[in-house]
């Protein structure tokens, strides 16, 4: 690629040159888009000031087929990224790598199963930008993900029930699954994506297979409530403005023993019986005691 080390083949780079190339690519104004990257940024309140911001990254396994065709038995995906505030000040960064086996039993899965990478940051409320680069260390190809996101100050929410991001997922996998054990060192022990030894994989694309259950996870916060009040949650699918499906309300009474009275809300639903196509997914949370509610919506796609 012109502009950085164009006269030298990537395979001949020294370790120092590879590291410098990655840092230089992060500083470039124009993003490098040789690898497709999709990502999702969420937030969960940790205490009265801080929020945990997990980032779920997906790279299509087909992107690694080129390295496989070159005869490589494994490759390393290098990750580098930074979070900046609205003034351009770097607030957090990440430098990580994932070792991926290309031969053996994972090779046939490459073309159809994405590589999942997770990292996370602890931030205060505010508006931020994330820039994340991934590089295939076998071919030297680089991809860039750019996004802006806002962490609200949930302590100031008076009209609605304060909630975290809503995570939609079609996969709940064992922690020891080889393709999903990367990036754990950057996540806190209380990572909300991990439940009873299994990990919730956010659906970055919001496309769901009708042959699998769909999982919904979020947290509600009842700062100042003593004790925490029961909450009711349900999921509704709309199609063309018409209600197509709704789960029965689920009562949630278990809250964490912290000042926030963090209440985890976990819902699972079967997609059998629905028609494939586009829907609006609405998650509703109701607190009968305070007569408050909150409604969250996102477009989804169901496929056979």
C-alpha positions in Angstrom: 0.0 0.0 0.0 1.4 3.4 -1.0 2.2 5.7 1.9 3.6 3.3 4.4 6.5 0.9 3.7 5.4 0.6 0.1 8.7 -0.6 -1.1 9.0 -3.6 1.2 7.0 -6.7 1.4 5.1 -7.2 4.7 6.6 -10.7 5.1 10.1 -9.2 5.3 9.2 -6.6 8.0 11.0 -6.9 11.3 8.9 -7.1 14.5 9.8 -3.4 15.2 8.7 -2.4 11.6 5.4 -4.3 12.0 4.7 -2.5 15.3 5.6 0.9 13.8 3.5 0.2 10.7 0.5 -0.5 13.0 1.0 2.7 15.0 1.4 4.8 11.9 -1.8 3.3 10.4 -3.7 4.3 13.6 -2.5 7.9 13.1 -3.6 8.1 9.4 -6.4 10.5 8.6 -7.9 8.2 5.9 -8.9 4.8 7.3 -7.4 1.7 5.8 -10.2 -0.7 4.7 -8.6 -3.8 3.4 -10.4 -6.0 6.1 -14.1 -5.8 6.9 -14.7 -5.0 10.6 -18.1 -4.7 12.4 -18.3 -3.7 16.0 -20.8 -2.9 18.8 -20.1 -0.5 21.7 -22.2 -0.9 24.9 -22.1 0.6 28.4 -23.0 -0.6 31.9 -22.8 1.5 35.0 -20.2 0.3 37.5 -20.7 2.9 40.3 -22.0 6.5 40.7 -19.3 7.8 38.4 -17.8 5.1 36.1 -19.1 3.0 33.3 -17.8 -0.2 31.8 -17.7 0.0 28.0 -17.4 -3.4 26.3 -16.6 -3.5 22.6 -17.5 -6.5 20.6 -15.7 -6.9 17.3 -16.5 -9.3 14.4 -14.3 -10.0 11.4 -15.7 -12.3 8.7 -13.8 -15.6 8.7 -13.7 -15.2 4.9 -11.2 -12.4 5.4 -8.7 -15.0 6.6 -9.1 -17.3 3.7 -6.3 -15.4 1.8 -3.8 -16.3 4.5 -5.1 -19.9 4.4 -4.6 -20.1 0.7 -1.0 -18.9 1.2 -0.4 -22.1 3.1 -0.4 -20.6 6.6 -1.5 -22.9 9.4 -2.3 -20.1 11.7 -2.3 -16.3 11.7 -2.2 -13.6 14.3 -4.7 -10.7 14.2 -3.2 -7.6 15.7 -5.5 -5.0 17.3 -4.7 -1.4 18.1 -7.2 1.3 19.1 -7.9 4.4 21.1 -10.8 6.2 22.6 -10.8 10.0 22.5 -13.1 12.5 24.2 -14.9 15.3 22.4 -11.8 17.5 22.7 -9.6 14.9 21.0 -7.8 13.8 24.2 -7.0 10.1 24.3 -8.8 8.6 27.3 -8.0 4.9 26.8 -6.2 2.6 24.4 -5.8 -1.0 23.5 -3.1 -3.1 22.0 -3.8 -6.8 21.7 -3.4 -9.8 19.5 -5.4 -13.0 18.7 -3.8 -16.2 17.6 -6.1 -18.1 15.1 -5.6 -21.6 13.9 -6.2 -21.9 10.1 -5.6 -25.6 9.7 -7.3 -28.6 11.2 -10.9 -28.5 12.4 -11.3 -24.7 12.3 -10.3 -24.3 8.7 -13.7 -25.4 7.1 -15.4 -23.0 9.5 -13.4 -19.9 8.4 -15.6 -18.9 5.5 -18.8 -18.9 7.5 -18.0 -18.2 11.1 -16.8 -14.7 12.1 -13.8 -14.2 14.4 -15.0 -12.5 17.6 -12.8 -10.2 19.6 -13.7 -8.4 22.8 -12.1 -5.6 24.7 -13.4 -3.0 27.1 -12.8 0.4 28.8 -13.8 2.1 32.0 -15.0 5.7 31.2 -17.0 8.6 32.7 -20.2 9.9 31.1 -19.5 11.9 27.9 -19.2 11.8 24.2 -16.3 9.8 22.7 -14.9 8.4 19.5 -13.4 5.0 19.0 -10.9 4.1 16.3 -9.9 0.4 16.1 -7.6 -1.3 13.6 -7.1 -5.0 12.9 -4.2 -6.4 10.9 -3.8 -9.9 9.6 -0.2 -10.6 10.5 0.1 -13.2 7.7 -0.8 -11.0 4.8 -0.4 -7.5 6.3 -3.9 -6.5 5.4 -5.5 -3.9 7.7 -9.1 -2.9 8.5 -10.4 0.1 10.4 -13.5 0.6 12.5 -14.6 4.2 13.4 -17.5 5.2 15.6 -18.8 7.9 17.9 -20.7 7.0 21.1 -22.2 8.7 24.1 -22.3 7.5 27.7 -25.2 9.1 29.4 -25.1 10.2 33.1 -27.8 7.8 34.3 -27.7 9.4 37.8 -29.6 12.4 36.3 -32.4 10.3 34.7 -35.6 11.3 36.5 -38.4 10.5 34.0 -37.6 6.9 33.0 -36.0 3.8 34.5 -32.2 4.2 34.1 -30.9 1.3 32.0 -27.7 0.2 30.4 -27.3 -0.6 26.7 -29.5 -3.4 25.5 -27.6 -6.4 24.1 -29.2 -8.7 21.6 -27.6 -12.0 20.9 -28.2 -15.3 19.1 -25.3 -17.1 20.8 -24.6 -18.2 24.3 -21.3 -20.1 24.1 -19.0 -21.9 26.6 -16.1 -19.8 27.8 -13.7 -22.4 26.6 -14.8 -22.3 23.0 -11.6 -21.8 21.1 -12.9 -19.1 18.7 -14.3 -17.0 21.5 -11.6 -17.0 24.3 -9.7 -13.9 23.0 -9.4 -10.6 24.7 -10.5 -11.8 28.1 -7.6 -10.2 29.8 -9.0 -6.7 29.1 -12.4 -7.5 30.6 -13.3 -7.1 34.3 -14.1 -10.0 36.5 -17.7 -8.8 36.7 -18.1 -8.7 32.9 -21.9 -8.7 32.4 -21.5 -10.6 29.1 -20.4 -13.7 31.2 -23.2 -15.6 32.9 -22.6 -18.9 34.8 -19.5 -19.8 32.8 -21.1 -19.0 29.5 -20.6 -15.9 27.4 -23.2 -13.9 25.6 -22.0 -12.9 22.1 -23.5 -9.6 21.0 -25.1 -9.7 17.5 -23.2 -6.9 15.9 -25.2 -7.2 12.7 -28.6 -7.7 14.3 -29.3 -10.7 12.0 -30.8 -13.7 13.7 -31.3 -17.3 12.7 -34.8 -18.5 13.3 -33.4 -21.9 14.2 -31.8 -20.4 17.4 -33.1 -18.7 20.5 -32.6 -15.0 20.8 -31.2 -13.6 24.0 -31.8 -10.1 25.4 -29.6 -8.7 28.2 -29.6 -5.3 30.0 -29.3 -3.8 33.4 -31.6 -1.5 35.2 -30.5 0.8 38.0 -32.5 1.8 41.1 -30.1 4.2 42.8 -31.6 5.3 46.1 -34.2 2.6 46.2 -34.3 0.6 49.4 -35.1 -2.1 48.9 -34.9 -2.5 45.1 -38.4 -2.8 43.6 -39.6 -5.6 41.3 -39.4 -4.8 37.6 -41.3 -6.3 34.7 -39.7 -6.8 31.2 -41.0 -8.0 27.9 -40.0 -8.0 24.2 -42.3 -7.0 21.3 -41.6 -7.4 17.6 -43.3 -4.9 15.2 -43.6 -5.3 11.4 -44.9 -2.5 9.3 -46.3 -0.8 12.4 -48.2 -3.9 13.4 -47.4 -6.0 16.5 -46.3 -9.4 15.3 -45.1 -11.0 18.5 -44.8 -10.3 22.2 -43.4 -12.3 25.1 -45.2 -12.6 28.4 -43.9 -10.1 31.0 -41.1 -11.5 33.2 -40.9 -10.3 36.8 -37.4 -9.6 38.0 -36.8 -9.2 41.7 -33.1 -10.0 42.2 -30.9 -6.9 42.5 -27.2 -6.7 43.2 -26.1 -5.6 46.7 -24.6 -2.3 45.6 -25.6 1.4 45.8 -27.0 1.3 42.3 -29.3 -1.7 43.1 -28.2 -3.0 39.7 -30.9 -5.3 38.4 -29.8 -7.7 35.6 -32.6 -8.5 33.1 -32.2 -11.6 31.1 -34.8 -12.7 28.5 -34.7 -15.5 26.0 -37.2 -16.2 23.2 -37.8 -18.7 20.5 -38.2 -17.3 17.0 -40.1 -20.3 15.7 -43.4 -19.4 14.1 -42.3 -16.0 12.9 -41.9 -15.1 9.2 -38.4 -14.2 8.0 -37.8 -10.5 7.3 -37.3 -7.2 8.9 -38.8 -6.3 12.3 -38.5 -3.6 14.9 -37.5 -5.2 18.3 -38.8 -3.3 21.3 -37.7 -4.1 24.9 -39.9 -2.7 27.6 -39.1 -2.4 31.3 -41.8 -1.3 33.8 -41.6 -0.4 37.5 -45.2 -0.5 38.9 -44.1 1.0 42.2 -42.8 4.2 40.7 -45.0 4.1 37.6 -41.9 4.6 35.5 -41.0 2.7 32.3 -38.5 2.7 29.6 -38.7 1.5 26.0 -35.8 0.6 23.7 -36.0 -0.2 20.0 -33.7 -1.5 17.2 -34.2 -2.9 13.7 -33.5 -6.6 13.4 -33.5 -9.2 10.6 -34.8 -12.8 10.9 -33.4 -15.4 8.5 -34.0 -19.1 8.0 
